[in-house]
Amino acid sequence: MALPIPSFYQGMPYNEARTKMLELGWQVPIINNSQDCQFMQDICKDYPEVNACSETGVSFCLFIFTDANGKQFKITTAGRDPLEMVNWRNE
């Protein structure tokens, strides 16, 4: 059974979106940990589900959640403080 997708809006703070995803049962795969992270150490430490971040310009980041069947939900953010949602998609 597919997990529900919460309501999001453009510019929503990532930490709010993350809380909603976890409350609905989405899982955080550990993609990066702060020791192996090749970009923004603080983001890797706080959000192990981060897949990648650009360190120049707008500072886009990609975060990935999974369900028990391996389906992915991806969230793209921009900025640093706070991280704000700019795109999301269920795959």
RARA-V979708 format. One record per run of one state. SS is the DSSP state (2 for helix, 1 for strand, 0 for the rest). FROM is the first residue (numbers start at 1). TO is the last residue. If there is no record, write none. Layout:
ss from to
SS FROM TO
SS FROM TO
This chain:
ss from to
0 1 12
1 13 13
2 14 23
0 24 26
1 27 28
0 29 40
2 41 46
0 47 49
1 50 53
0 54 60
1 61 66
0 67 71
1 72 78
0 79 83
1 84 90
0 91 91
